[in-house]
Amino acid sequence: MFTAPYPPYDPTDPAGFSYTTVVHRWPVIITGVIDRLHRASHELCLEQNAAPDSDAAAKAALGVRIEEAKGIIEKISKLKYEMGRNYAMQPIPADGEPADSYNAELARLAAEEKNTWFTAPWLFAECYLYRLLRSFFAQTTRWAAFDPFASQKTDTFRGSAKAIYQLATTMHELDAERATLQSDPDKLGVLFKEMIQMCLWGNATDLSLLTHLSAADIAALQTVGPARAAFILRDDQAAAWRHVRGLAHGRVDVVLDNAGFELFTDLVLADFLVTYTPHVASVVFHPKLIPWFVSDVTPADFADTISSLLDPSFLAPPEGTNIEHLERMVARWKTYVESGVFALSVPASTPLGGSAESEVAEFWTGWAPYWDMRGRARGLWGELRGSGLVIFKGDLNYRKLTGDVQWPAWTPFATALGPLAGSFPLLSLRTNKADVVVGVEREVAERLDKSGEKWRVDGRYALISFLAGGVE
């Protein structure tokens, strides 16, 4: 396995963003899960009380759900207590889902006395947190299919109505030029860059970070404009387009990040590639198998996105909006899904925790850096080797691509990818929400560091990083 020449980020430095995460962000996320379970338990109690005494089976089933919810709440409350006091992280219990890799790494960290919440590498600890939370639900009989973040994802998606309808109208206006676009590479190149930036800034609605924004704040962050270009510190859009232009009815893979509006923008980009260019014939989307970093896409989220957008009652259209533009576009997506032009890397019916058919996707919810993909997930690595371009969305995918270690910001992107570099053509779209940054000019990075701006973590700056494949 590859070992980076720099140490990982960990929460031992009170001035670091990882420390802020452990002390402030994680407790807020955990408390939110507890609150949602309390509300669900209260509703179940009301339902149980309202059930007729003659229906003993129904009352008993509700009673089991209530007791299991109490058990989960107790475990999460204990987790929150131990996290705040820097306790040792415990092995993930047997719950029928993959955990051996986590427990093996935890044992290795324990041998180095780095297995507590404030001493473990930040990337490992954060992935472990979500896997441990999943275990609390997976060990039950009535809550194993429950996504504790589902309501947050849905509510935030509903709040994106204005931007969704605007993008649908933009795509509708392209229809009039569809016949000529494919023979106009210059215009396609301009549109490609616009689509990439739309996809890039769609990540601004990461729920695990932006939990207190108003609907107006979200709408502002979702607006792509020329001013945003100044905040793209590495911009490989031109190189990425030259690569796409060289594809002939190829396949593009998208390693997904957030559900909701960001997934919507991913689908718009995929639609543009297969509908309006002659270069891409199909797009494969890679979801997560468990509730992950609050807002990441699960198979159910992917399926629900299209069905929700086809439901007239889901999004309230702003006054004067032509709702047919959205209906036509999403109806086209539905036919693409049915015909395989759009596909998930796992069956859409895959339950939380995965199934025998979804083993290839387990790597995405592991802790390991992506430079270990060939050794730890050779089947997945082989699948991606057949892709014309693999697009990695968002901050966490970027952290895993680079190992979340303390690379100097001017480290070449290819160097930071380690053995993954050259395995397949790769495009990373990332707004900066964690310390690790590579591929930025040294002068720029040092100037920003001296400025006092939180440019590495506040989501205002971004990186568009492309690397061609072909290197063994």
Secondary structure as GFF3:
##gff-version 3
##sequence-region A 1 472
A	DSSP	alpha_helix	17	20	.	.	.	ID=ss1
A	DSSP	pi_helix	21	25	.	.	.	ID=ss2
A	DSSP	alpha_helix	26	50	.	.	.	ID=ss3
A	DSSP	alpha_helix	56	84	.	.	.	ID=ss4
A	DSSP	alpha_helix	100	111	.	.	.	ID=ss5
A	DSSP	alpha_helix	122	138	.	.	.	ID=ss6
A	DSSP	alpha_helix	150	158	.	.	.	ID=ss7
A	DSSP	alpha_helix	161	175	.	.	.	ID=ss8
A	DSSP	alpha_helix	178	181	.	.	.	ID=ss9
A	DSSP	alpha_helix	185	201	.	.	.	ID=ss10
A	DSSP	three_ten_helix	202	205	.	.	.	ID=ss11
A	DSSP	alpha_helix	215	221	.	.	.	ID=ss12
A	DSSP	three_ten_helix	226	231	.	.	.	ID=ss13
A	DSSP	beta_strand	232	235	.	.	.	ID=ss14
A	DSSP	alpha_helix	237	245	.	.	.	ID=ss15
A	DSSP	beta_strand	250	255	.	.	.	ID=ss16
A	DSSP	alpha_helix	261	276	.	.	.	ID=ss17
A	DSSP	beta_strand	280	286	.	.	.	ID=ss18
A	DSSP	alpha_helix	299	309	.	.	.	ID=ss19
A	DSSP	alpha_helix	323	339	.	.	.	ID=ss20
A	DSSP	beta_strand	342	344	.	.	.	ID=ss21
A	DSSP	three_ten_helix	356	365	.	.	.	ID=ss22
A	DSSP	three_ten_helix	370	372	.	.	.	ID=ss23
A	DSSP	alpha_helix	373	376	.	.	.	ID=ss24
A	DSSP	alpha_helix	378	385	.	.	.	ID=ss25
A	DSSP	beta_strand	389	393	.	.	.	ID=ss26
A	DSSP	alpha_helix	394	402	.	.	.	ID=ss27
A	DSSP	alpha_helix	413	416	.	.	.	ID=ss28
A	DSSP	three_ten_helix	418	420	.	.	.	ID=ss29
A	DSSP	beta_strand	426	431	.	.	.	ID=ss30
A	DSSP	alpha_helix	442	451	.	.	.	ID=ss31
A	DSSP	beta_strand	462	467	.	.	.	ID=ss32
###
